[in-house]
Amino acid sequence: MQQQQKQVTDNDFDMCIKAFFDQPATMILIVGDWKTGKTDFSLLLAERMLKLGIVSKVASNIETKGNSITFISDLPTLREWLYGDNIRKLYIFDEAGLHVHRRRSMSAKNIAVVTLMPEISKARARLIMILHNLEGFDKELTSTVWCKGLIEKDNKYHARFISFTKPLPNGEFSMEFYPVPKTNIPFDPYALAPFKLTRPTQIPSTLKDKELQILWEWAVNNKPIHQLGLHPQQLNRIVRPFVENVLKAKAKE
């Protein structure tokens, strides 16, 4: 039987967001299969939280266009951003399930992210982590000490809020919304969401060629294409000859 559609009202939706995020030391997971609109929904939440005054600054490892969200894809810069002022902030960690996988629970990156959690609390910040599979995520980060709830994305139009700590505005611990609107923040849904433990490194002085310098910034320092001032096709025209030359040199070894 076809499920009757329920319209999202600003009041219900915003009240649910407030219940989830208007508290200190909040980490929320967004979980769902590929192409169910998780990244889009996280940016929608950021929009609403900025409008509601829950946070005043947002950063992410998602490459967006415009000035509303700061692109941060390394741990030292993230720490500096968190402690740069006393303003309440939100960080959206896209592809967190790939960066912090349960099979690598003792890896340097997993340990670094786990130890970041108390800092999120001290900085009066909120954290959204996006992943595909809850079972594959580092179990330390699913503890209710840090994780206050999750949002299930079954498809692009449906979102289910599940609270682990307190009832939601409907008096229950689960609340559903459909159809959910799209974000107004432009982003590339096919772009990678990098995250490194070290800062971007300076371009070596031996790399004099301008195209090689562009490749260094893009591949080593994870600089987004729009920050390089390039169209994706322009970057493709630089990458292909470079890869071709490397492969030919390897074939001769």
C-alpha positions as CSV (number, residue, x, y, z in Angstrom):
1,M,0.0,0.0,0.0
2,Q,1.4,3.4,-1.0
3,Q,2.3,5.4,2.1
4,Q,0.4,8.7,2.4
5,Q,2.7,11.6,1.9
6,K,3.2,14.1,4.8
7,Q,4.2,17.6,4.0
8,V,7.2,19.1,5.8
9,T,6.3,22.2,7.8
10,D,8.9,24.7,8.8
11,N,7.7,24.6,12.4
12,D,7.9,20.8,12.9
13,F,11.2,20.5,11.0
14,D,12.8,23.4,12.8
15,M,11.6,22.2,16.2
16,C,13.1,18.8,15.5
17,I,16.4,20.4,14.4
18,K,16.5,22.5,17.6
19,A,15.8,19.4,19.7
20,F,18.7,17.6,18.0
21,F,21.3,20.4,17.9
22,D,20.5,23.1,20.4
23,Q,22.6,21.5,23.1
24,P,26.3,21.4,23.6
25,A,28.6,18.6,22.7
26,T,26.3,17.2,20.0
27,M,27.4,14.7,17.4
28,I,24.8,13.4,15.0
29,L,25.2,10.7,12.3
30,I,23.5,10.8,8.9
31,V,23.3,7.2,7.6
32,G,22.1,5.9,4.3
33,D,23.0,4.1,1.1
34,W,24.7,5.7,-1.9
35,K,22.8,8.5,-3.5
36,T,20.1,8.9,-0.9
37,G,20.8,12.6,-0.5
38,K,22.9,12.5,2.7
39,T,25.3,15.3,1.7
40,D,22.5,17.5,0.4
41,F,20.5,17.0,3.6
42,S,23.5,17.8,5.8
43,L,23.8,21.2,4.0
44,L,20.1,21.7,4.4
45,L,20.5,21.2,8.1
46,A,23.4,23.7,8.1
47,E,21.2,26.3,6.3
48,R,18.4,25.9,8.9
49,M,20.8,26.0,11.9
50,L,22.4,29.2,10.6
51,K,18.9,30.7,10.1
52,L,17.7,29.5,13.5
53,G,20.8,30.9,15.3
54,I,21.8,27.5,16.6
55,V,25.3,28.1,15.1
56,S,26.9,31.1,13.5
57,K,29.6,29.4,11.5
58,V,29.8,26.2,9.4
59,A,32.8,24.4,7.9
60,S,33.0,21.0,6.1
61,N,35.2,18.8,3.9
62,I,32.4,19.2,1.3
63,E,33.4,21.4,-1.6
64,T,30.7,24.1,-1.8
65,K,30.4,27.3,-3.8
66,G,29.9,30.6,-2.1
67,N,31.0,31.9,1.3
68,S,28.5,30.3,3.7
69,I,30.6,27.2,4.4
70,T,34.4,27.1,5.0
71,F,36.2,24.3,3.3
72,I,38.4,22.5,5.9
73,S,39.9,19.1,5.1
74,D,42.8,18.6,7.6
75,L,42.9,18.2,11.4
76,P,45.2,21.1,12.4
77,T,43.1,23.6,10.4
78,L,39.9,22.2,11.9
79,R,41.3,22.6,15.4
80,E,42.3,26.2,14.8
81,W,38.9,26.9,13.4
82,L,37.2,25.4,16.4
83,Y,39.2,27.4,18.9
84,G,39.6,30.6,16.8
85,D,36.7,32.3,18.7
86,N,33.8,31.5,21.1
87,I,31.2,31.5,18.3
88,R,29.0,28.4,18.1
89,K,30.0,26.3,15.1
90,L,29.0,23.3,13.0
91,Y,31.5,21.0,11.2
92,I,30.1,18.5,8.6
93,F,32.4,15.5,8.1
94,D,31.4,13.9,4.8
95,E,32.4,10.4,4.0
96,A,33.3,9.8,7.7
97,G,32.6,6.1,7.3
98,L,35.4,5.8,4.8
99,H,37.9,7.9,6.8
100,V,37.1,6.3,10.2
101,H,36.3,2.7,9.5
102,R,35.9,0.1,12.2
103,R,38.5,-2.2,10.6
104,R,41.0,0.5,11.2
105,S,40.0,1.3,14.8
106,M,43.7,1.6,15.9
107,S,44.8,3.7,12.9
108,A,46.2,7.2,13.4
109,K,43.2,8.8,11.7
110,N,40.7,6.9,13.8
111,I,42.5,7.7,17.1
112,A,42.8,11.4,16.0
113,V,39.1,11.7,15.3
114,V,38.1,10.0,18.6
115,T,40.4,12.3,20.6
116,L,38.8,15.3,18.7
117,M,35.5,14.6,20.3
118,P,36.2,16.2,23.7
119,E,37.5,19.2,21.8
120,I,34.2,19.5,19.9
121,S,32.6,19.8,23.3
122,K,35.0,22.4,24.7
123,A,34.7,24.5,21.6
124,R,30.8,24.6,22.0
125,A,30.6,23.1,18.5
126,R,28.3,20.6,16.8
127,L,29.4,17.8,14.5
128,I,27.6,15.9,11.7
129,M,29.2,12.8,10.4
130,I,28.0,11.2,7.2
131,L,28.4,7.5,6.5
132,H,26.9,4.6,4.5
133,N,27.0,1.8,7.0
134,L,26.7,2.1,10.7
135,E,28.1,-1.4,11.3
136,G,31.4,-0.4,9.6
137,F,31.9,2.8,11.6
138,D,34.3,3.0,14.5
139,K,32.2,1.9,17.5
140,E,33.8,4.4,19.9
141,L,32.1,7.1,18.0
142,T,28.6,5.5,18.2
143,S,28.7,5.8,22.0
144,T,25.9,8.0,23.5
145,V,28.7,9.8,25.3
146,W,29.3,11.6,22.0
147,C,26.6,10.5,19.6
148,K,23.2,12.0,20.6
149,G,21.2,10.5,17.7
150,L,21.2,9.7,14.0
151,I,19.3,10.6,10.9
152,E,18.4,7.8,8.5
153,K,18.1,8.7,4.8
154,D,16.2,5.9,3.0
155,N,16.0,8.0,-0.2
156,K,16.4,11.6,-1.4
157,Y,12.9,12.6,-0.1
158,H,12.7,10.9,3.3
159,A,14.5,11.6,6.6
160,R,14.0,9.9,9.9
161,F,15.4,11.6,13.1
162,I,16.2,9.1,15.9
163,S,17.2,10.6,19.3
164,F,19.3,8.5,21.7
165,T,19.0,10.9,24.7
166,K,15.7,12.8,24.9
167,P,12.2,12.9,23.3
168,L,11.7,14.9,20.1
169,P,8.9,17.5,19.7
170,N,6.3,14.8,19.0
171,G,7.0,13.3,22.4
172,E,8.7,10.2,20.9
173,F,12.3,9.3,20.1
174,S,11.7,9.1,16.4
175,M,10.3,11.6,13.9
176,E,9.9,11.4,10.1
177,F,9.8,14.0,7.4
178,Y,8.9,13.6,3.7
179,P,9.3,15.1,1.2
180,V,12.3,17.0,2.5
181,P,13.5,20.0,0.4
182,K,16.8,20.3,-1.3
183,T,19.5,22.5,0.0
184,N,20.1,25.9,-1.6
185,I,23.9,25.6,-1.1
186,P,25.5,24.7,-4.4
187,F,28.0,21.7,-4.3
188,D,29.4,19.0,-6.6
189,P,27.8,15.7,-5.6
190,Y,30.6,13.8,-7.3
191,A,33.5,15.6,-5.7
192,L,35.7,13.8,-3.2
193,A,35.4,14.7,0.5
194,P,39.1,14.5,1.7
195,F,40.3,14.6,5.2
196,K,44.0,14.5,6.3
197,L,45.8,14.6,9.6
198,T,48.5,17.0,8.4
199,R,48.4,20.5,6.9
200,P,48.7,21.2,3.2
201,T,52.4,21.1,2.2
202,Q,54.3,23.8,0.3
203,I,54.9,23.3,-3.4
204,P,58.5,22.1,-3.8
205,S,60.8,24.7,-5.3
206,T,61.9,22.1,-7.9
207,L,58.4,22.1,-9.4
208,K,58.7,25.0,-11.8
209,D,56.1,23.9,-14.3
210,K,52.8,25.7,-13.6
211,E,50.7,22.6,-14.5
212,L,52.7,20.5,-12.1
213,Q,52.1,23.1,-9.4
214,I,48.4,22.8,-10.0
215,L,48.5,19.1,-9.8
216,W,50.4,19.3,-6.5
217,E,47.7,21.6,-5.0
218,W,44.9,19.4,-6.2
219,A,46.4,15.9,-5.5
220,V,48.6,16.6,-2.4
221,N,46.8,19.5,-0.7
222,N,43.3,18.5,-1.7
223,K,42.5,22.0,-2.9
224,P,39.1,22.2,-4.5
225,I,38.9,22.8,-8.2
226,H,37.1,26.2,-7.8
227,Q,40.0,27.4,-5.6
228,L,42.4,26.5,-8.3
229,G,40.4,28.7,-10.7
230,L,39.8,25.8,-13.1
231,H,36.9,24.1,-14.8
232,P,36.8,20.3,-14.3
233,Q,37.6,19.9,-18.0
234,Q,40.7,22.1,-17.7
235,L,42.0,19.9,-14.8
236,N,41.2,16.8,-16.9
237,R,43.4,18.2,-19.7
238,I,46.3,18.6,-17.3
239,V,45.8,15.2,-15.5
240,R,45.6,13.0,-18.5
241,P,48.9,13.8,-20.1
242,F,50.7,13.6,-16.7
243,V,49.2,10.1,-16.0
244,E,50.0,9.0,-19.6
245,N,53.7,10.1,-19.2
246,V,54.0,8.3,-15.8
247,L,52.5,5.1,-17.2
248,K,54.8,5.1,-20.2
249,A,57.8,5.7,-18.0
250,K,56.7,2.8,-15.7
251,A,56.2,0.5,-18.8
252,K,59.8,1.1,-19.8
253,E,61.2,0.1,-16.3
